[in-house]
Amino acid sequence: MPNKRAARGSPSRAIGKKRKTTSRKEGQGVRNVDITQEKDGVGRKRTDRKIQEVEHVETQGPEENAEISSVTLNSKGQSLQRMFPTQFQLDVKFNVVDAWVIGIGVTKNNTLLLCNWSNSNLLVMSEKGKQLATVKMDGKQWGIAMEEDKNTAWVTLPEIQSIQTVDIVTMKKGRLIKVQDTCYGIALIHDEIVLGGSGKIYIISNTGESKKIFDVGGGPIHSISVRENFELYYAQADEVNPSKLKCVGLDGTVRSASVEDINHVIDIKTDRKGNVYLLEYLSPNLKLFSVKDKSIKSMLTSKDNLTESYGFALRQDFSKLFISNYTTMEILVYLCK
């Protein structure tokens, strides 16, 4: 088990690696790197049809009319009618033995899949903290994206530059796919996978075929969330702080969503209108960005039991919120209103 003292502080210290960063002006189109098509197993070249269809999706109406009580998305960018919660009450907290939990996945039957940065064991637990299973992965895990209609979870394994599937019915690990960078954040757009690397966002097929690269600059991208118009909000916890809430479109244009400062954001979730939950880890704070008035407000802080919180997730019906306190190895469960 890693030394806890060495892991405290920035995510880079927890990872144990330093990364070079680059700067880039916001509001400009970033480099959209063309990828040479790879051949599939029978020698045929794949096409970019799916991602081209995504690129031509029309955006929604003016953001200014968005409500916080709105439609949210599942991990594939599909709409779910749910209330966006703004009030939380601590229900229960439980310890996770020998596990520094980062990403949290929640199944439709409310089972938790906990990504473990201390060893290769992905933990499967109930909402009350009962351990249901252990999945022996091929490496330490960081991010997770749920593909419920295919009974699959996609998990990033940064240290071996890979992603790996988990069957969420049998709770068995599946195929391992090598990727071209040390990737942390992960999200899904239809049948494509979005990965956050070192200052770059990658879009690949579910077989690992490269589709696009967006060079957004900065350091490691620890989390990604997809808005319904397919803008990608992303978190870079090691970026020079204070920083701004940023997103990138599928045309490669990076923009700031808010003029207000944020600090050390490590996890991020958005709904279809562009309202965003932000998790800051150094001075633990769960914040909500409202697309209606462009404000950022604190929802939960250290007074609400947050301590170096690294990851969070919501039930699909938005009735519960789960937050990982990384260094204290505990999961907080809140009732949502």
C-alpha positions as CSV (number, residue, x, y, z in Angstrom):
1,M,0.0,0.0,0.0
2,P,1.5,3.4,-0.9
3,N,2.7,5.7,1.8
4,K,-0.2,8.0,2.8
5,R,2.1,10.9,3.5
6,A,3.6,10.9,0.0
7,A,0.1,10.8,-1.5
8,R,-1.2,13.9,0.3
9,G,-1.3,17.2,-1.7
10,S,-1.8,17.4,-5.4
11,P,-2.9,14.5,-7.6
12,S,0.5,14.6,-9.3
13,R,2.1,13.8,-5.9
14,A,-0.4,11.0,-5.4
15,I,0.4,9.7,-8.9
16,G,4.1,10.2,-8.2
17,K,4.9,11.8,-11.6
18,K,5.6,15.4,-12.8
19,R,4.2,16.5,-16.1
20,K,5.1,19.4,-18.4
21,T,2.4,21.8,-19.1
22,T,1.7,24.3,-21.9
23,S,-0.4,27.4,-22.0
24,R,-3.1,28.3,-24.5
25,K,-5.4,31.2,-25.0
26,E,-9.1,30.6,-24.4
27,G,-11.8,31.1,-27.0
28,Q,-9.5,30.0,-29.8
29,G,-9.8,26.9,-31.9
30,V,-7.2,24.4,-30.6
31,R,-5.3,22.0,-32.7
32,N,-7.5,19.2,-34.0
33,V,-5.0,16.5,-34.8
34,D,-5.9,14.2,-37.7
35,I,-5.4,10.5,-36.9
36,T,-4.2,7.9,-39.4
37,Q,-6.9,5.3,-39.5
38,E,-5.9,1.9,-38.2
39,K,-7.1,-1.4,-39.7
40,D,-9.4,-3.7,-37.9
41,G,-8.8,-7.4,-37.3
42,V,-9.8,-8.4,-40.9
43,G,-7.7,-5.6,-42.6
44,R,-10.6,-3.2,-43.3
45,K,-10.1,0.5,-42.6
46,R,-12.7,1.9,-40.3
47,T,-14.5,5.1,-41.0
48,D,-15.3,8.2,-38.9
49,R,-19.0,8.0,-39.6
50,K,-20.1,8.0,-36.0
51,I,-18.1,10.9,-34.8
52,Q,-19.0,12.8,-38.0
53,E,-22.7,12.4,-37.1
54,V,-21.9,13.6,-33.6
55,E,-20.2,16.7,-34.9
56,H,-23.4,17.8,-36.8
57,V,-25.7,17.6,-33.8
58,E,-27.5,21.0,-33.4
59,T,-27.0,22.7,-30.1
60,Q,-29.9,23.6,-27.7
61,G,-31.4,27.0,-27.3
62,P,-29.9,29.9,-25.4
63,E,-28.2,28.9,-22.2
64,E,-29.7,31.9,-20.3
65,N,-33.0,30.1,-20.2
66,A,-31.6,27.0,-18.5
67,E,-32.9,25.9,-15.2
68,I,-31.1,24.1,-12.5
69,S,-34.0,21.7,-12.2
70,S,-33.6,20.2,-15.7
71,V,-32.8,17.1,-17.7
72,T,-29.5,15.4,-16.8
73,L,-27.5,12.9,-18.9
74,N,-26.4,9.4,-18.4
75,S,-22.7,8.5,-19.2
76,K,-23.5,8.3,-23.0
77,G,-25.0,11.8,-23.3
78,Q,-28.6,10.5,-23.3
79,S,-31.3,12.5,-21.5
80,L,-32.8,11.5,-18.2
81,Q,-35.6,13.5,-16.7
82,R,-34.4,14.3,-13.2
83,M,-34.2,17.2,-10.7
84,F,-30.8,18.7,-10.3
85,P,-30.3,18.6,-6.5
86,T,-29.1,21.7,-4.6
87,Q,-29.6,20.5,-1.0
88,F,-27.8,17.6,0.7
89,Q,-28.0,15.9,4.1
90,L,-25.4,13.4,5.3
91,D,-27.1,10.0,5.5
92,V,-24.2,7.6,6.2
93,K,-20.4,7.3,5.9
94,F,-18.4,4.2,5.8
95,N,-14.7,3.2,5.6
96,V,-13.1,1.4,2.7
97,V,-10.2,-0.7,3.9
98,D,-6.9,-0.2,2.1
99,A,-8.4,1.7,-0.8
100,W,-7.8,5.3,-2.0
101,V,-11.0,5.8,-3.9
102,I,-11.0,8.1,-6.9
103,G,-13.8,7.5,-9.5
104,I,-17.2,6.2,-8.4
105,G,-19.6,4.4,-10.7
106,V,-23.3,3.8,-9.7
107,T,-25.4,1.1,-11.4
108,K,-29.1,1.3,-12.0
109,N,-29.7,-1.0,-9.0
110,N,-27.5,1.4,-6.9
111,T,-24.4,-0.8,-6.5
112,L,-21.2,1.2,-6.2
113,L,-18.1,0.5,-8.2
114,L,-15.1,2.2,-6.5
115,C,-11.9,2.9,-8.5
116,N,-8.9,2.2,-6.2
117,W,-5.6,4.1,-6.5
118,S,-3.8,2.0,-3.9
119,N,-3.9,-1.4,-5.7
120,S,-5.5,-3.2,-8.6
121,N,-8.7,-4.2,-6.7
122,L,-11.8,-2.4,-7.9
123,L,-14.3,-2.6,-5.1
124,V,-18.0,-3.4,-5.5
125,M,-20.1,-2.2,-2.5
126,S,-23.6,-1.4,-1.4
127,E,-24.8,2.1,-0.6
128,K,-24.4,1.2,3.1
129,G,-20.8,0.0,2.8
130,K,-21.2,-3.7,2.5
131,Q,-18.6,-5.2,0.2
132,L,-20.2,-7.3,-2.5
133,A,-17.3,-8.2,-4.7
134,T,-13.7,-7.4,-5.7
135,V,-12.7,-7.2,-9.3
136,K,-9.0,-7.8,-9.9
137,M,-8.1,-5.3,-12.6
138,D,-4.8,-5.1,-14.5
139,G,-3.7,-2.0,-12.7
140,K,-4.7,0.9,-10.4
141,Q,-7.9,2.6,-11.4
142,W,-8.8,6.3,-11.7
143,G,-11.9,7.2,-13.8
144,I,-15.1,5.2,-14.6
145,A,-17.9,5.6,-17.1
146,M,-21.1,3.4,-17.1
147,E,-22.6,1.9,-20.2
148,E,-25.7,0.4,-18.6
149,D,-27.4,-0.8,-21.8
150,K,-24.4,-3.0,-22.5
151,N,-23.9,-4.0,-18.8
152,T,-20.4,-2.5,-19.0
153,A,-18.2,-0.1,-17.1
154,W,-15.2,1.5,-18.7
155,V,-12.3,2.2,-16.3
156,T,-9.0,4.1,-16.9
157,L,-5.7,2.5,-15.7
158,P,-3.3,5.4,-16.0
159,E,-0.1,3.7,-14.9
160,I,-0.2,1.2,-17.7
161,Q,-1.7,3.6,-20.3
162,S,-4.9,1.5,-20.7
163,I,-8.6,1.3,-20.3
164,Q,-10.4,-1.8,-19.2
165,T,-14.0,-3.0,-19.2
166,V,-16.0,-4.6,-16.3
167,D,-19.1,-6.7,-16.7
168,I,-21.4,-5.1,-14.2
169,V,-23.6,-8.2,-14.0
170,T,-21.0,-10.8,-13.4
171,M,-18.5,-8.3,-11.9
172,K,-15.7,-9.7,-14.0
173,K,-13.0,-7.7,-15.7
174,G,-13.0,-7.7,-19.5
175,R,-10.8,-6.7,-22.4
176,L,-7.8,-4.4,-21.9
177,I,-7.3,-1.6,-24.5
178,K,-3.9,0.2,-24.8
179,V,-4.2,4.0,-25.3
180,Q,-1.5,6.5,-26.5
181,D,-1.3,8.6,-23.3
182,T,-1.5,8.4,-19.5
183,C,-5.3,8.9,-19.3
184,Y,-7.4,9.7,-16.2
185,G,-10.8,11.2,-17.0
186,I,-13.3,9.2,-19.1
187,A,-16.7,9.8,-20.6
188,L,-18.9,8.3,-23.4
189,I,-20.5,9.8,-26.5
190,H,-22.7,7.1,-28.1
191,D,-20.2,4.4,-29.1
192,E,-17.1,6.6,-28.7
193,I,-14.9,6.9,-25.6
194,V,-13.6,10.3,-24.5
195,L,-10.3,10.2,-22.5
196,G,-8.4,12.9,-20.6
197,G,-4.6,12.7,-21.1
198,S,-1.8,15.1,-20.5
199,G,-3.2,18.4,-21.8
200,K,-5.0,16.5,-24.5
201,I,-8.5,15.0,-24.9
202,Y,-8.8,11.9,-27.0
203,I,-11.8,10.4,-28.8
204,I,-11.5,6.7,-29.6
205,S,-13.8,4.0,-30.7
206,N,-14.9,1.2,-28.3
207,T,-12.3,-1.0,-30.0
208,G,-9.5,1.5,-29.3
209,E,-9.3,3.1,-32.8
210,S,-8.2,6.7,-32.7
211,K,-10.7,9.3,-33.9
212,K,-9.6,12.7,-32.8
213,I,-7.3,14.6,-30.5
214,F,-7.9,18.0,-29.0
215,D,-4.8,19.8,-27.6
216,V,-6.3,21.9,-24.8
217,G,-3.0,22.6,-23.1
218,G,-2.2,22.4,-19.4
219,G,-1.5,19.3,-17.3
220,P,-3.3,16.0,-16.8
221,I,-7.1,16.0,-17.3
222,H,-8.5,14.2,-14.3
223,S,-12.2,14.2,-15.2
224,I,-14.5,14.8,-18.2
225,S,-18.2,15.3,-18.5
226,V,-20.4,15.6,-21.6
227,R,-23.1,18.2,-22.1
228,E,-26.0,17.3,-24.4
229,N,-24.7,19.6,-27.2
230,F,-21.5,17.5,-26.9
231,E,-19.3,20.2,-25.3
232,L,-16.8,18.5,-23.0
233,Y,-16.2,20.1,-19.6
234,Y,-13.0,19.0,-18.1
235,A,-11.0,19.3,-14.8
236,Q,-7.3,19.8,-14.4
237,A,-6.5,19.7,-10.7
238,D,-2.8,20.5,-11.1
239,E,-3.4,23.6,-13.3
240,V,-2.0,26.9,-12.2
241,N,-4.6,28.2,-9.7
242,P,-6.9,30.0,-9.6
243,S,-8.3,29.0,-12.9
244,K,-11.5,29.0,-14.9
245,L,-14.2,26.5,-15.7
246,K,-13.5,25.4,-19.2
247,C,-15.0,23.3,-21.9
248,V,-14.1,22.3,-25.5
249,G,-16.5,21.7,-28.4
250,L,-16.1,19.0,-31.0
251,D,-14.8,21.6,-33.3
252,G,-11.8,22.0,-31.0
253,T,-12.7,25.4,-29.6
254,V,-11.9,26.0,-25.9
255,R,-13.9,28.5,-23.9
256,S,-14.4,29.6,-20.4
257,A,-17.9,29.0,-19.1
258,S,-17.5,31.4,-16.1
259,V,-15.5,34.4,-15.1
260,E,-15.4,33.3,-11.5
261,D,-12.3,31.5,-10.2
262,I,-12.0,27.9,-9.3
263,N,-9.2,26.0,-7.6
264,H,-7.8,22.5,-7.9
265,V,-10.9,20.9,-9.5
266,I,-10.5,17.2,-9.7
267,D,-13.9,15.9,-10.6
268,I,-16.7,17.4,-12.7
269,K,-20.3,16.5,-13.7
270,T,-22.7,18.5,-16.0
271,D,-26.3,18.3,-17.0
272,R,-27.7,18.9,-20.5
273,K,-28.1,22.7,-20.1
274,G,-24.6,23.2,-18.8
275,N,-25.1,23.4,-15.1
276,V,-22.0,21.9,-13.6
277,Y,-20.9,20.3,-10.3
278,L,-17.2,21.0,-9.5
279,L,-15.3,19.1,-6.8
280,E,-12.2,21.0,-5.4
281,Y,-10.0,18.8,-3.4
282,L,-7.3,20.9,-1.6
283,S,-9.8,23.1,0.2
284,P,-12.6,20.5,-0.2
285,N,-15.6,22.1,-1.7
286,L,-18.4,20.8,-3.9
287,K,-19.6,23.7,-6.0
288,L,-22.4,24.3,-8.5
289,F,-22.0,26.4,-11.6
290,S,-25.4,27.8,-12.8
291,V,-25.5,28.4,-16.5
292,K,-28.5,30.7,-16.0
293,D,-26.6,33.5,-14.1
294,K,-23.0,32.2,-14.6
295,S,-22.6,32.0,-10.8
296,I,-20.6,29.4,-8.8
297,K,-21.9,28.6,-5.4
298,S,-20.6,26.2,-2.6
299,M,-22.8,23.3,-1.9
300,L,-20.7,21.2,0.5
301,T,-17.4,22.1,2.3
302,S,-15.2,20.7,5.1
303,K,-18.0,21.6,7.5
304,D,-20.0,18.9,5.8
305,N,-17.3,16.2,6.4
306,L,-15.4,16.7,3.1
307,T,-11.6,16.0,3.5
308,E,-9.4,15.9,0.4
309,S,-12.3,14.6,-1.6
310,Y,-11.2,13.2,-5.0
311,G,-14.4,11.8,-6.6
312,F,-18.1,11.9,-6.6
313,A,-21.2,10.4,-8.3
314,L,-25.0,10.6,-8.2
315,R,-27.6,8.0,-8.2
316,Q,-29.4,7.9,-11.6
317,D,-32.6,9.2,-9.9
318,F,-30.5,12.0,-8.2
319,S,-31.7,10.9,-4.8
320,K,-28.3,10.3,-3.4
321,L,-24.8,11.8,-3.7
322,F,-21.6,9.8,-3.1
323,I,-18.3,11.5,-2.3
324,S,-14.9,9.9,-1.7
325,N,-12.6,11.3,1.0
326,Y,-9.4,10.1,-0.5
327,T,-6.8,10.2,2.4
328,T,-9.2,9.1,5.1
329,M,-10.5,6.2,3.0
330,E,-14.1,6.8,3.5
331,I,-17.3,7.2,1.4
332,L,-19.9,9.9,2.3
333,V,-23.5,9.3,1.3
334,Y,-25.8,12.3,1.2
335,L,-29.6,12.4,0.6
336,C,-30.4,14.9,-2.1
337,K,-33.3,17.4,-2.3
